[in-house]
Amino acid sequence: MARLAPLPADTNKELAEDFAFFERTLGFVPNSLLTMQRRPALTKGLIALSRGVYDPKGEVDLGLKRLIGHVASMAAGCMYCRAHTGTSAMRHGIDPAKLAAIAE
């Protein structure tokens, strides 16, 4: 359980456009960002990093990037990250069967 509860997405108007980015790419705003928005500069920094990594103009397919993130999350044992990377991998065209078999 988190020590701080996530804040509503509309708490900081300066983050509205940034949170819309996650709504478009993941389908939701992660609770980590909703909690982190207590420090807007930190939230903006993490979002800038995410935009750089998941730039659709990059050379590596977005689905593959999410699949790689999923494997890294599995290796780290982070169920929170696995949930997000798995969901977003499927949103970016990765077959659910491939995702289920990734550990093999």
C-alpha positions, -999 to +999 in steps of 0.1 A: +000+000+000+013+035-009+021+059+019+005+087-001-028+085-019-029+094-055-044+129-062-071+134-087-057+140-122-071+175-124-053+186-092-026+205-111-038+223-142-001+226-154+000+188-158-033+184-177-016+182-211+011+158-198-015+135-182-034+135-215-002+120-231-006+090-208-043+087-214-035+085-251-006+061-249-016+039-219-054+045-217-050+058-181-027+080-159-006+057-137-011+061-099+026+068-096+022+100-115-010+109-097+009+106-064+041+122-078+022+153-089+027+167-054+061+177-070+051+189-105+087+194-117+095+158-109+064+146-126+072+167-157+108+153-157+095+117-157+070+124-184+097+140-206+118+108-201+089+086-211+082+107-242+118+104-252+118+066-248+085+060-264+088+085-292+068+071-321+094+084-346+121+062-330+136+033-349+123+005-325+087-005-327+066+008-297+052-026-291+087-041-289+098-014-265+069-022-242+076-059-245+112-052-235+100-031-206+077-060-196+107-085-195+127-060-175+098-056-151+096-094-147+133-096-140+130-069-113+099-086-098+078-054-101+041-064-105+031-028-108+054-022-138+044-056-153+008-046-153+015-013-171+040-027-196+018-057-204-013-036-210+005-011-231+023-038-251-010-052-262-023-016-269+007-013-293+000-045-312+017-073-293-003-105-294-016-115-259-003-150-266+032-137-273+030-117-241+019-147-221+048-168-236+075-142-231+090-159-201+096-190-222 
